[in-house]
Structure formats: C-alpha cells, structure tokens
C-alpha cells in the first residue's frame, strides 16, 4: 500500500490510525473495519489525509472518504453516482449526480463482499478515466 498526504511530518496512514484510536468507540471500530475492507479490496490503495483531517482512500483518483460524526460513520464515494450498487449499500447523498455515501450507525453491519465489490468498481472507474453516471447505476 502506498502512502500519501502527510501532515506535520506524519504519513497519512499514521494519521488515520491516530484518528481511529482517538475516536475510541464504535465509530473508531467501524472506521477500522471499513479501512481493512478497502485495503483488502485494493492492496494498491493510497491513503491520504485531506480537507482539514479527513481520511481519504485513492487509486487513480479518490475512491472514498471516511468521515466520523456523532451518530454515524460516513463513507462518501467520489463517483458513487456512476457505480452499480446491486446490494443497495448507498443510503445517503442519493440526490446528487456524482457522489453517493454509505452511512453506518452504531450496531449496523455492512455486507463485506458487496462493499469490496463497490471499492473495486470505483478503482476500475477511476482507472478507466470515465466519470459519467451509467444508466444502470442510477437508483
């Protein structure tokens, strides 16, 4: 795995690990689990630390961000509107044409194989250079 987006001399991967530890509750555990799935889906993923402290996973462009809020961990896929989502993982930011997000609340589980497939599809889309939503990707 490549590392990018260092802040204060620390690699992005260390800053993401620090964020997970600082959360210290279900949100940290959820972010840790989703990070592991992203890495399994794409061993060449680049971890970045952007936008005033947001974990970002990229491969030929942004795959998704991992934000943590009081009641939700949000994984926002930069080109989610162009991805097929047969498992209907996207449950947030559905109104726009480009981004789509997965909101995970305390106690919720995400279908691991469907999530990894979504990550791999996002990588393939980034690598292809295409960005227009497909007709089959729309909800």
BAFIFI-293878 format. One record per residue (C-alpha): residue number from 1; residue in three letters; chain; x, y, z. Coordinates in nm, 3 decimals, decimal comma, always signed. Layout:
N
<r num="NUM" residuo="ALA" cadena="A" px="X" py="Y" pz="Z"/>
...
END
This chain:
139
<r num="1" residuo="UNK" cadena="A" px="+0,000" py="+0,000" pz="+0,000"/>
<r num="2" residuo="UNK" cadena="A" px="+0,124" py="+0,344" pz="-0,090"/>
<r num="3" residuo="UNK" cadena="A" px="+0,104" py="+0,637" pz="+0,147"/>
<r num="4" residuo="UNK" cadena="A" px="+0,038" py="+0,998" pz="+0,061"/>
<r num="5" residuo="UNK" cadena="A" px="-0,080" py="+1,325" pz="+0,210"/>
<r num="6" residuo="UNK" cadena="A" px="+0,150" py="+1,352" pz="+0,511"/>
<r num="7" residuo="UNK" cadena="A" px="+0,067" py="+1,616" pz="+0,768"/>
<r num="8" residuo="UNK" cadena="A" px="+0,308" py="+1,755" pz="+1,028"/>
<r num="9" residuo="UNK" cadena="A" px="+0,569" py="+1,507" pz="+0,906"/>
<r num="10" residuo="UNK" cadena="A" px="+0,343" py="+1,207" pz="+0,974"/>
<r num="11" residuo="UNK" cadena="A" px="+0,235" py="+0,971" pz="+0,696"/>
<r num="12" residuo="UNK" cadena="A" px="-0,138" py="+0,972" pz="+0,621"/>
<r num="13" residuo="UNK" cadena="A" px="-0,170" py="+0,610" pz="+0,733"/>
<r num="14" residuo="UNK" cadena="A" px="-0,043" py="+0,707" pz="+1,080"/>
<r num="15" residuo="UNK" cadena="A" px="-0,285" py="+0,999" pz="+1,100"/>
<r num="16" residuo="UNK" cadena="A" px="-0,574" py="+0,772" pz="+1,006"/>
<r num="17" residuo="UNK" cadena="A" px="-0,468" py="+0,518" pz="+1,269"/>
<r num="18" residuo="UNK" cadena="A" px="-0,445" py="+0,800" pz="+1,523"/>
<r num="19" residuo="UNK" cadena="A" px="-0,799" py="+0,918" pz="+1,433"/>
<r num="20" residuo="UNK" cadena="A" px="-0,932" py="+0,564" pz="+1,479"/>
<r num="21" residuo="UNK" cadena="A" px="-0,767" py="+0,542" pz="+1,822"/>
<r num="22" residuo="UNK" cadena="A" px="-0,885" py="+0,891" pz="+1,924"/>
<r num="23" residuo="UNK" cadena="A" px="-1,246" py="+0,805" pz="+1,845"/>
<r num="24" residuo="UNK" cadena="A" px="-1,222" py="+0,522" pz="+2,098"/>
<r num="25" residuo="UNK" cadena="A" px="-1,575" py="+0,394" pz="+2,050"/>
<r num="26" residuo="UNK" cadena="A" px="-1,792" py="+0,216" pz="+1,793"/>
<r num="27" residuo="UNK" cadena="A" px="-1,706" py="+0,482" pz="+1,535"/>
<r num="28" residuo="UNK" cadena="A" px="-1,335" py="+0,402" pz="+1,559"/>
<r num="29" residuo="UNK" cadena="A" px="-1,405" py="+0,030" pz="+1,533"/>
<r num="30" residuo="UNK" cadena="A" px="-1,631" py="+0,088" pz="+1,233"/>
<r num="31" residuo="UNK" cadena="A" px="-1,375" py="+0,308" pz="+1,056"/>
<r num="32" residuo="UNK" cadena="A" px="-1,105" py="+0,050" pz="+1,131"/>
<r num="33" residuo="UNK" cadena="A" px="-1,318" py="-0,232" pz="+0,988"/>
<r num="34" residuo="UNK" cadena="A" px="-1,405" py="-0,038" pz="+0,671"/>
<r num="35" residuo="UNK" cadena="A" px="-1,040" py="+0,064" pz="+0,623"/>
<r num="36" residuo="UNK" cadena="A" px="-0,943" py="-0,304" pz="+0,641"/>
<r num="37" residuo="UNK" cadena="A" px="-1,202" py="-0,392" pz="+0,376"/>
<r num="38" residuo="UNK" cadena="A" px="-1,080" py="-0,112" pz="+0,148"/>
<r num="39" residuo="UNK" cadena="A" px="-0,723" py="-0,238" pz="+0,178"/>
<r num="40" residuo="UNK" cadena="A" px="-0,835" py="-0,597" pz="+0,109"/>
<r num="41" residuo="UNK" cadena="A" px="-1,031" py="-0,487" pz="-0,197"/>
<r num="42" residuo="UNK" cadena="A" px="-0,739" py="-0,283" pz="-0,333"/>
<r num="43" residuo="UNK" cadena="A" px="-0,392" py="-0,363" pz="-0,197"/>
<r num="44" residuo="UNK" cadena="A" px="-0,253" py="-0,069" pz="-0,402"/>
<r num="45" residuo="UNK" cadena="A" px="-0,482" py="+0,188" pz="-0,238"/>
<r num="46" residuo="UNK" cadena="A" px="-0,322" py="+0,517" pz="-0,140"/>
<r num="47" residuo="UNK" cadena="A" px="-0,418" py="+0,660" pz="+0,199"/>
<r num="48" residuo="UNK" cadena="A" px="-0,435" py="+1,037" pz="+0,218"/>
<r num="49" residuo="UNK" cadena="A" px="-0,518" py="+1,295" pz="+0,483"/>
<r num="50" residuo="UNK" cadena="A" px="-0,707" py="+1,585" pz="+0,326"/>
<r num="51" residuo="UNK" cadena="A" px="-0,955" py="+1,862" pz="+0,386"/>
<r num="52" residuo="UNK" cadena="A" px="-0,859" py="+1,953" pz="+0,742"/>
<r num="53" residuo="UNK" cadena="A" px="-0,834" py="+1,598" pz="+0,871"/>
<r num="54" residuo="UNK" cadena="A" px="-1,039" py="+1,363" pz="+0,656"/>
<r num="55" residuo="UNK" cadena="A" px="-0,916" py="+1,010" pz="+0,578"/>
<r num="56" residuo="UNK" cadena="A" px="-0,920" py="+0,955" pz="+0,201"/>
<r num="57" residuo="UNK" cadena="A" px="-0,855" py="+0,639" pz="+0,001"/>
<r num="58" residuo="UNK" cadena="A" px="-0,742" py="+0,684" pz="-0,359"/>
<r num="59" residuo="UNK" cadena="A" px="-0,632" py="+0,487" pz="-0,662"/>
<r num="60" residuo="UNK" cadena="A" px="-0,606" py="+0,689" pz="-0,985"/>
<r num="61" residuo="UNK" cadena="A" px="-0,838" py="+0,936" pz="-0,812"/>
<r num="62" residuo="UNK" cadena="A" px="-1,044" py="+0,943" pz="-0,494"/>
<r num="63" residuo="UNK" cadena="A" px="-1,228" py="+0,621" pz="-0,413"/>
<r num="64" residuo="UNK" cadena="A" px="-1,392" py="+0,737" pz="-0,092"/>
<r num="65" residuo="UNK" cadena="A" px="-1,357" py="+0,945" pz="+0,222"/>
<r num="66" residuo="UNK" cadena="A" px="-1,416" py="+0,824" pz="+0,576"/>
<r num="67" residuo="UNK" cadena="A" px="-1,579" py="+1,081" pz="+0,799"/>
<r num="68" residuo="UNK" cadena="A" px="-1,692" py="+1,028" pz="+1,156"/>
<r num="69" residuo="UNK" cadena="A" px="-1,976" py="+1,219" pz="+1,316"/>
<r num="70" residuo="UNK" cadena="A" px="-2,154" py="+1,186" pz="+1,650"/>
<r num="71" residuo="UNK" cadena="A" px="-2,409" py="+0,931" pz="+1,526"/>
<r num="72" residuo="UNK" cadena="A" px="-2,264" py="+0,799" pz="+1,200"/>
<r num="73" residuo="UNK" cadena="A" px="-1,955" py="+0,693" pz="+1,013"/>
<r num="74" residuo="UNK" cadena="A" px="-1,993" py="+0,817" pz="+0,655"/>
<r num="75" residuo="UNK" cadena="A" px="-1,807" py="+0,668" pz="+0,360"/>
<r num="76" residuo="UNK" cadena="A" px="-1,854" py="+0,903" pz="+0,065"/>
<r num="77" residuo="UNK" cadena="A" px="-1,766" py="+0,764" pz="-0,278"/>
<r num="78" residuo="UNK" cadena="A" px="-1,645" py="+1,045" pz="-0,505"/>
<r num="79" residuo="UNK" cadena="A" px="-1,801" py="+0,889" pz="-0,817"/>
<r num="80" residuo="UNK" cadena="A" px="-2,068" py="+0,684" pz="-0,644"/>
<r num="81" residuo="UNK" cadena="A" px="-2,336" py="+0,803" pz="-0,886"/>
<r num="82" residuo="UNK" cadena="A" px="-2,154" py="+0,615" pz="-1,163"/>
<r num="83" residuo="UNK" cadena="A" px="-2,127" py="+0,288" pz="-0,971"/>
<r num="84" residuo="UNK" cadena="A" px="-2,364" py="-0,007" pz="-0,982"/>
<r num="85" residuo="UNK" cadena="A" px="-2,492" py="-0,085" pz="-0,634"/>
<r num="86" residuo="UNK" cadena="A" px="-2,698" py="-0,404" pz="-0,656"/>
<r num="87" residuo="UNK" cadena="A" px="-2,669" py="-0,461" pz="-0,278"/>
<r num="88" residuo="UNK" cadena="A" px="-2,804" py="-0,109" pz="-0,218"/>
<r num="89" residuo="UNK" cadena="A" px="-2,524" py="-0,009" pz="+0,017"/>
<r num="90" residuo="UNK" cadena="A" px="-2,559" py="+0,359" pz="-0,071"/>
<r num="91" residuo="UNK" cadena="A" px="-2,809" py="+0,510" pz="+0,171"/>
<r num="92" residuo="UNK" cadena="A" px="-2,705" py="+0,877" pz="+0,183"/>
<r num="93" residuo="UNK" cadena="A" px="-2,630" py="+1,166" pz="-0,055"/>
<r num="94" residuo="UNK" cadena="A" px="-2,853" py="+0,999" pz="-0,314"/>
<r num="95" residuo="UNK" cadena="A" px="-2,989" py="+1,321" pz="-0,462"/>
<r num="96" residuo="UNK" cadena="A" px="-2,679" py="+1,436" pz="-0,646"/>
<r num="97" residuo="UNK" cadena="A" px="-2,543" py="+1,319" pz="-0,978"/>
<r num="98" residuo="UNK" cadena="A" px="-2,188" py="+1,243" pz="-0,868"/>
<r num="99" residuo="UNK" cadena="A" px="-2,131" py="+1,142" pz="-0,505"/>
<r num="100" residuo="UNK" cadena="A" px="-2,301" py="+0,867" pz="-0,306"/>
<r num="101" residuo="UNK" cadena="A" px="-2,243" py="+0,772" pz="+0,057"/>
<r num="102" residuo="UNK" cadena="A" px="-2,287" py="+0,487" pz="+0,298"/>
<r num="103" residuo="UNK" cadena="A" px="-2,392" py="+0,596" pz="+0,646"/>
<r num="104" residuo="UNK" cadena="A" px="-2,315" py="+0,338" pz="+0,913"/>
<r num="105" residuo="UNK" cadena="A" px="-2,484" py="+0,378" pz="+1,250"/>
<r num="106" residuo="UNK" cadena="A" px="-2,387" py="+0,210" pz="+1,576"/>
<r num="107" residuo="UNK" cadena="A" px="-2,454" py="-0,163" pz="+1,564"/>
<r num="108" residuo="UNK" cadena="A" px="-2,500" py="-0,176" pz="+1,185"/>
<r num="109" residuo="UNK" cadena="A" px="-2,301" py="-0,414" pz="+0,970"/>
<r num="110" residuo="UNK" cadena="A" px="-2,212" py="-0,365" pz="+0,604"/>
<r num="111" residuo="UNK" cadena="A" px="-2,213" py="-0,655" pz="+0,358"/>
<r num="112" residuo="UNK" cadena="A" px="-1,837" py="-0,707" pz="+0,329"/>
<r num="113" residuo="UNK" cadena="A" px="-1,831" py="-0,874" pz="-0,012"/>
<r num="114" residuo="UNK" cadena="A" px="-2,068" py="-0,613" pz="-0,161"/>
<r num="115" residuo="UNK" cadena="A" px="-1,859" py="-0,332" pz="-0,012"/>
<r num="116" residuo="UNK" cadena="A" px="-1,535" py="-0,474" pz="-0,153"/>
<r num="117" residuo="UNK" cadena="A" px="-1,701" py="-0,510" pz="-0,494"/>
<r num="118" residuo="UNK" cadena="A" px="-1,804" py="-0,143" pz="-0,476"/>
<r num="119" residuo="UNK" cadena="A" px="-1,445" py="-0,040" pz="-0,393"/>
<r num="120" residuo="UNK" cadena="A" px="-1,307" py="-0,248" pz="-0,681"/>
<r num="121" residuo="UNK" cadena="A" px="-1,564" py="-0,096" pz="-0,917"/>
<r num="122" residuo="UNK" cadena="A" px="-1,465" py="+0,255" pz="-0,803"/>
<r num="123" residuo="UNK" cadena="A" px="-1,099" py="+0,174" pz="-0,872"/>
<r num="124" residuo="UNK" cadena="A" px="-1,186" py="+0,038" pz="-1,217"/>
<r num="125" residuo="UNK" cadena="A" px="-1,388" py="+0,352" pz="-1,294"/>
<r num="126" residuo="UNK" cadena="A" px="-1,102" py="+0,578" pz="-1,181"/>
<r num="127" residuo="UNK" cadena="A" px="-0,855" py="+0,379" pz="-1,390"/>
<r num="128" residuo="UNK" cadena="A" px="-1,078" py="+0,394" pz="-1,697"/>
<r num="129" residuo="UNK" cadena="A" px="-1,095" py="+0,775" pz="-1,690"/>
<r num="130" residuo="UNK" cadena="A" px="-1,474" py="+0,772" pz="-1,725"/>
<r num="131" residuo="UNK" cadena="A" px="-1,691" py="+0,971" pz="-1,490"/>
<r num="132" residuo="UNK" cadena="A" px="-2,042" py="+0,995" pz="-1,635"/>
<r num="133" residuo="UNK" cadena="A" px="-2,317" py="+0,813" pz="-1,444"/>
<r num="134" residuo="UNK" cadena="A" px="-2,429" py="+0,497" pz="-1,619"/>
<r num="135" residuo="UNK" cadena="A" px="-2,800" py="+0,438" pz="-1,672"/>
<r num="136" residuo="UNK" cadena="A" px="-2,775" py="+0,116" pz="-1,472"/>
<r num="137" residuo="UNK" cadena="A" px="-2,606" py="+0,294" pz="-1,181"/>
<r num="138" residuo="UNK" cadena="A" px="-2,900" py="+0,521" pz="-1,106"/>
<r num="139" residuo="UNK" cadena="A" px="-3,126" py="+0,431" pz="-0,816"/>
END
